[in-house]
Structures are given as C-alpha cells and as structure tokens.
Amino acid sequence: MPVNLPLPNPSELKPIAGFMLGIAEAGIKKPNRKDVLVMTFVPGTEVAGVFTQNRFCAAPVQVCISHLEAQTETKKIQAMVVNTGNANAGTGEEGLQNALKTCVALAADLQLEPLQILPFSTGVILEPLPLEKIIAAMPRAIANLAEQHWFAAAEAIMTTDTQPKAASLTLDTPQGQINMTGICKGAGMIHPNMATMLGFIATDAGFAPGLLQQLTREAADLSFNAITIDGDTSTNDSFIVVATGQVAPIIQNQDDPLYALVSEALITLAKQLAQMIVRDGEGATKFITITVQGGKTAQECRLVAKAVAHSPLVKTAFFASDPNLGRILAAIGYAGIVDLDVRQVQLWLGDIWVAKNGGRNPNYHEADGQAVMQAAEITVKIDLGRGSATQTIWTCDLSHDYVSINADYRS
Amino acid sequence: MPVNLPLPNPSELKPIAGFMLGIAEAGIKKPNRKDVLVMTFVPGTEVAGVFTQNRFCAAPVQVCISHLEAQTETKKIQAMVVNTGNANAGTGEEGLQNALKTCVALAADLQLEPLQILPFSTGVILEPLPLEKIIAAMPRAIANLAEQHWFAAAEAIMTTDTQPKAASLTLDTPQGQINMTGICKGAGMIHPNMATMLGFIATDAGFAPGLLQQLTREAADLSFNAITIDGDTSTNDSFIVVATGQVAPIIQNQDDPLYALVSEALITLAKQLAQMIVRDGEGATKFITITVQGGKTAQECRLVAKAVAHSPLVKTAFFASDPNLGRILAAIGYAGIVDLDVRQVQLWLGDIWVAKNGGRNPNYHEADGQAVMQAAEITVKIDLGRGSATQTIWTCDLSHDYVSINADYRS
C-alpha cells in the first residue's frame, strides 16, 4: 500500500548514453522472476559509491569497496552485477569467495578484469549464495543489454518492494542537455547509514576522478541517509553514481559553473529516489516528514528526528491517525540531548502549534491535530530553541501490514 | 496475551509491617475503575528512588526528585500517591503546580508536610491532570488504608497491563524473618533508563540513610534497566524502594552480613517484577532473554543486546517463530561497535550454534533453529570474542496486537 508512489512510466525513463542494462532469470528464490541485473558502461566512465557502515557488511559490499579502491586510470570499473533473493551477508569466507567468483565469471563474459566489476546482492541474510545459478544467468543478461532497460532493471532488483522505483531528470545547461536516471529498491531493514539498500544513478555528464565520490557522499547524506523505515541498518546498503561523460565537457572541480547545476540535480534525484523507498515502506500508510530546527548542531537535530522517526509508539499513532502527540515529546526527551531545556521546545503538526515552551499550547485544539493526522502526508516540525542547525528525515508509520510482511517474509 | 505470567495470589502477597496501601476511584479516564493509590509508612522508614532520564520527565517525577533530596532526619518521606489515566507529562508549569497541589492536599489529609509526599502519575502524555478528581478521591483512599491491600494496589496502577503484577519474598536471617513485597506496572513505552514505568518494593528490613539509595540504583540496573519492550523510554519511569525497619536490626553498611542477604533478595525480587513487565509486554507472545558475552565492557555488551532487542525485524521474526537469524547478525553489526571483528562473533539460539566465526555454522540445520523458535521462552546468546564482559537483557516480540493496542490506546 505505497503512499503517493506512482508507477514509473517506462517511456519517461531517459536512456543514459554509454550505460546499458540487461536482466535475466536465475531462479534464485522464486521461479519466473527476473532476479539478475547486469550493467555495463563505456571506457572513461567515472564511478563513485558509498556503502553500509554495518560491521556485518555483506561480502559483495566488501568486494565493491576493495574494487573501487583498486581502480587505476586504465583499469576503471566498467560493469556491475546485482542479484536479488540472497544477500550474501553473514556468509563468512565462503561468501567472500562467492562474490569474487561472480566478478571473475562476469569479467570473462565481458572481456574485462575481475577488478573492473562491482557485485551487489540483496535478500535473505545468513544463507549461502547460489553461485552457479547466478553465473549461468549472466550470459542471458548480457545478451539483453540495452540503454532502454531502466524499468525492467528497477523490477529486477525488487525484494519486498511493492513496485519498481525509478526516476529521470533532464537538465538544460549552457553546455547542452544532461540526463540522469536512477533506480533503487528497499522497503524493510531501511535505516541507511551511508547509503540505502540499493540505489543506482547514471548520468551522461562527466566528472574528473575523485570529484564524483565527494558529491556522491554529499547526495547520500541528504537523501538515502535521511530516511528510515524500521531503524534496521542493512548489511548490504549501496548507493552508486555512474557518470559516463558522453555529453557536455568533463566537470573538473567544484568551481566549474556546471558543477552547481549538476550536483543540485543529482541531489534532487537522489532525494526523490530515497523518498520512493519510504513511500513504499513495508506496510506504510503515511509518508511523514520530520524537520528538527533550532539545534546547536545538525547532528543533534538528526538525533531527535531519528528518535521520533524510530519510536514504535509514534509510528503506530500515525497509523491510527491519532494525535497522541505526547509520544513525540517523550521521544524528543529520550533522544540523547542531555542538556535539553524542554521549556524551549516547540512542536508543530502540519501548521498546528501543538506544544509551546515544552507544554501543551493552550490554544491547541485536538480537532485541529486530528485533521492533520488524517492526511496521507504529514509534516512534523520541532524547534529545539538552542541554535540554528536543522535536519529533515523522512519516515513512514508502523502498521499491521509491517508485522505481516516481516513475519511472513521467508515463507 | 501475557507469556507465562501467572496472576498473583492475593493471599501470598506478604503484608509489610509499617506499610499501608489504600485505593479509590477518581474517575480519571474510565468509570468504575480504581485509579488512585495512596501508600503510607511509619516514621523512621527509609525511602530510595531512581527515575527516568527522559528530558521531558513528568511533573511528578520532578517533584519526587526534589522531595527526596529535601528530606531531613526529622521530616522524611512518609506517603506516596499514584494516579493512572494521566501521566502529567508535557504539561509545563501548570503540570508542576498540579503535582505540588496533590502533595499539599494529601499532606493536609494525613497531617504531614507536603515535602513528605512523593507523587506518581501514569497514562496519557500532554493532557492536563484532572487535579480536583484526584484530590476528591484521596480521603476515600486513606479510609481504605491497610497492610493487606497489595493486590488491589497492583490493580489500581495498571494502564495497558493485562493483569496486575506483584510478588513477595521472605528471607530467613539470623536476625529473624524479613519480608519484601513489590508491585509494578507497564506494558508499553518500556525501555527504562534508570527505572521502569512504576515499580514499588517495600521491606520490613531497615537501612541506614543513604545505603538504600545505592542498593536501589544497583537493583534497578540489574532489573528494570535491563528490560525493553519497544525502545521508548517513558517520561514517568520511577522505581521506589521503601524499608520500614520494623523487623531485624537496621543495616548500617555493606559490610553488615545482613546486607548481602537482603540486597540479593531485593535484586531477585526486582528482576522478577521487571520480567513480569516483559511477560505482559504489549502484544507479547514470546519472552526473550538476550545474553551478550565476550565483550570488552558491559556497556558494549548492552549496546549489542539492546540493538537486537529493539530491531523490529528481529522482533517480528520471533513473533512468526521464523529462524530468520541473519536479522540478528545485522543488528549486531549496526549496534555501534566500530572495531567489531565479525569473524570472532558466535551466535546461539537456545543450545543451537547458528553462526560460527561470523558466518553460518556449517553444522547448523534450520530445523533445529525452527524447533527453538516455537517455544514461548527463547534464549539468544551472542559471543563477541573480544573480552570477558557480559550483559543480559529481557524483551518480547512485536506482534499484530502491539500495533492494535497502540493504534487504539486513546480511543
């Protein structure tokens, strides 16, 4: 039951020059399901990525980090492979070998070096990767490679997602038209810490080496790292930006006027994709924006926003459309700001001023709060009254369907 | 649907010499419901308490802390009053005045000073305390005072609890028989930080001033601070120990041989009461013990145990009796130990060794994990392989009923 999440229109997803996608059925977990995606890009393409901070980070994540570090000018990353149905996490040394063998096989098929491949997995943790099935499917995915396959690729990486997530953006610049298209997946175990479950953006803009990595980190912090569904940071979070440089001149540094245009567009697209994950959060019926302002630091604003966003009591109140807003105050109070003066705290629900100077606003009428709670999209604004920092987090409610989905996920 | 939580037998709850309880109906939230409890104790009684660390701590908690600090040898705490149905939290300056007025009224009824009263409230946050109703009910509660009213008192402090929680313990010592009886309440917003929602233990043992406070803190850390239901730290958590000193000699210090006996018994009773709260956790169908060993510090063991205990994905897997144990590894990985070497991590479910050296144990068979998951009481043991510290946390699963209860709580 996604919240205001329209199905992407395949014809509106812009192909990115120099970037191809191919899908195949490997039969990893379910029959008749496209579950392997191969992506390739032209030589000279710049690739940047950020990954989960979970200490049990999956084998493919470990390989991605190592291959990105090992890139040289002449041997850059040129392909990626994704499987769903199995996370290849909590699989120890054997899992690492399996992730590497995936790269070896795809490299042989594409006449590349294994170091030029990034592998990704998503699905169940603690189960051995069905390596043979994936390797057998790769030639079929390669045969399917085309620049037009974004929609099918978004479908191929889904797990508990109810629909594929993809978006495009076109930017008119003095140097010509630049395109960006992105896909992502994720609906549960979503509390990204550096990136989300899986997110890929490709652009035909070009970036000098290194510059894209910095921008990718910034975009992740403002998008995928600003969402949470259940507070569970995945073992497999990966966010990758690929810049093929097929149109317009290569952006050399942050002072390049093109950088401001392209980076803003990239951040906009990343936010849009990240919000799609929340809109399709497991069992979600509400899309909730939590803005915390008036903090001493962005970090403490984020602490408060996350405490509110993770509280099962706040989330169930949103599910019930019940303005039981004392639960929000309780979460602000335990968020971890030890010297918080609650007499300076203000709380708004939509435009309704609910808590004034730490207590109930005498002018607050519950009927007004109730009216805001009925909507599918709700904004919570909290002012800590102790500084000028601000942070926004997007989350969803906690419904019966969340419990059903996660109690049934493997069956 | 509490998990192995027998109804206390009123006749087995020992009266504590010098400690009386009286209940009354104030009609705070629901009609025909005992919702006010008054407790009084003889002069010379020692009282100690620990309270929530939530910055939005409720008005009565603020008054308790201040009255406990203001005690003198001649003007010690001699009575307590509890109301359910309203937490008097997030109520600002007016809430503080209402908590103080409760003390003034009870002090007048009992011919004490207001400073000798501790007030407690539990229920909905952000709503004004119905002061007049509570004050009107207090004389009826006083008229009801008796040493035998523990069971009725446990009933009177319930909110979403499905049954009253109470236990007694008798200790034979060389100085004679010592009795302890405790009651507590709480089923949601349970992640105590210093204490739980409301817990009261009384004993006829005696303690020198100061000694009881230290023991109360220690007992809270090993009991109420070691439980979590939903990770939401309440605004009203309070744990109070009252020692009337009516039997046996006053315990002067920790070297007194009686101290070891009495403190061990008190901690045992506190753990029993705290576990009752988990067994009656909102929607609970499983009682889960999480022991983390092999940590460098107890604090990091607690961090890992709490991450596992709070994960909605772990909790829904327990609800489903589904050994989807990779979710536990994911929670260990994001708990916050940045230098955790996952190759040293072991995981057991009951007696079944599931994850060995950070990966799936080759000898693990899912049928064995499945068998453990079916039970109503489940033990998870995690070895971090980096030290000798250990911590145990008790929690419950996350079920459809948790969502129902919290989506409907105010209606």
Interface residues (C-beta under 8 A of the other chain):
Chain A: Q53 N54 R55 F56 C57 A87 A89 G90 T91 G92 E93 E94 G95 V124 I125 L126 E127 P128 G188 M189 H191 N193 D230 G231 D232 T233 S234 T235 H310 S311 P312 L313 T316 A317 F319 A320 D322 N324 L325 G326 R327 L329 A330 A331 I332 G333 Y334 I337 V338 L340 V342 R343 V354 A355 N357 G358 G359 R360 L398 S399 H400 Y402 V403 S404 N406 A407 D408 Y409 R410 S411
Chain B: Q53 N54 R55 F56 C57 A87 A89 G90 T91 G92 E93 E94 G95 V124 I125 L126 E127 P128 G188 M189 H191 N193 D230 G231 D232 T233 S234 T235 H310 S311 P312 L313 T316 A317 F319 A320 D322 N324 L325 G326 R327 L329 A330 A331 I332 G333 Y334 I337 V338 L340 V342 R343 V354 A355 N357 G358 G359 R360 L398 S399 H400 Y402 V403 S404 N406 A407 D408 Y409 R410 S411
